[in-house]
Amino acid sequence: MIRRILAVGAVAAFSVTACTGGDAGDPPAEEAPSQAAEPQDAAMEPASVSIVVPEDGAVVDQGPLLVVMEVTGVTIAPAGTMDPGTGHHHLIVDGEVDWTLPIPNDPGVHYHMGLAQTEFTLEDLTPGEHQIVAVVADGVHIPLNPPVADTITVVVR
């Protein structure tokens, strides 16, 4: 059993070296941040996020809107945490997500919950229909790969 574990470890070390094109003495590649927050154990349930409040399609009065998110298969941690299997929440309101770059922090569109919050109050929604996307990103705000996201639409009256 010990030999099998050692052999797997040697193959994994060789695979990492072969994929990065370097050897153990080379500095770490900086092009793999999206892999940092992936779950380690294949037996773990797949990571997912759900916006549980408000419901998709909700019609709400203008004013503060509480958005509550729940996750499975990933641990919510403060921004800057790069431990495998961790990430933190972001909300994107009526905006786009670049799944390969850090999520910007521009109020009115992109909101960061860098203190490991699982809920956030949107204060500035105008009347009309709005798309809200919850995205879990790694410690440097790059969306997890594969994406861990949920989208709802609300109507503010």
N, C-alpha and C positions, 0 to 999 in steps of 0.2 A: 504494500500500500504506500509506504514511504517513497519507494522508487517511482511509482506512478505519479505522485504529487510532484516530485523533483523533476521528472521528465516533462510534465505539463508546464511547470514553471520555466524550464529551460526553453521550451518551444515558445511560450508566451514572450519571454525576453527576446528571443531571436525575432519573432514576428514584429514586435514593437520597433526593434532596431532596423529591420528590413523596411518597414513602412515609413520610417522617418528618414531613411537614407543616411543615417549617421551611425556612430558607435557610441558606446556608453560614455565616452569622454566629451562628446559634443554637447553644446548647450541645448536645453529643451526647445523643441519647436514651438513657436508662438501661434501656429495656425490651427490649433486644435482646441480652442476654449469651449466649443459647443459640446464636446464630449465629457467635460469635467463633471457635469452634474447628472450624468446618466446613472440609473440604478445599477448596482454592482451584480446583483443576483438575478439570474434569468428566471428564477422561480417566483420572484416578487411579482405582484400584480402590476400591470402596465400603469404608468403614471397618467393621471387625468386630473383636470380641474373642472369644477362646475360652479356657475353662478347660481346660487340657490335663492337669493333675494336681490332684486325683484325677479318675478317669473318672466320668461320670454313672452313678449306680446303684451306686457302690462301697460295699462294706461294710468299715468300718475299725475298728480298735481305738481305745478311748478314749485320749486323750492328744493331744499336738500333731499338728495336721494341716496339712501344707504344701499351699498352693494356688498353682499356677503358671498365669499367664495369658500369652497371646500375642495380638498385634494385627496387623492389616493395614490399610493406608490411613490411618493416623493415627500420629503420633510421640508417644511417651510422654515427658512433660516434667514438671519439678517443679510443684507447686501454685503458683499465682500467675502462671504463664506463660499469656499470652492470645494467643500467636501463632496464626494460622490453621493448621488441620491438626494441632494438638497437644491433649493432654489427659493426665489421669493416672487411675490405677486406684482403684476403690472396691470393697469387698465388702459385700454386705448378706446377713446370715444370718437366715433366718426373719423377715424384715421386709418392709416395703413401700418402693417407690420412688415419690417424687413427681417426675415427669419434667420439672417446670417450676421447681422450687425447689432451692436448694443442698442437697446430701446432708448430713444432720447427722453429727456425730461422737460417737456414743454406743456405747462398747465393749459388746460382746455382741450388737450388731445391725449397726451401720454402722462400717466400718473404712476409713480413708483411707490411701492410699499416696502421700503428698504429696512424697516425695523421688524420685519416678519409679521406684519399685520395680515389678518385674514378678512378684514372688512375695511371699507373706505366710503366716505360720504362725498358724493359729487355735489358741489355747491352751485355750479354755474351752467346747468342745462337750460337751454332756451326752449320755448314751446316748439313742438314738432316731433318728428320721428328721429330716434338716435340709435345707432348701433354701438353696443358696448362689447369689447373683446377683453377677456381675462387671459393673460399670458403668464406662465411661470418661466422665469429666466434664471440663469446661473448667477453667481456672485458678482460678475461684471456686466450684468444686464443683457446678456445674449440669450435669446430664447432657447429653451432646451431642445435637443434633437434626439428623437422625433418630437415635433411640437406638442406642447401641453397647453391647450387653449380651449376656450369655450366662448361662444358668441350668442348674445341675445339682442333683441330689439325692444325698445320701450318707446311709448308715445307720451310726451309731456304736454299737458293741456294748460 
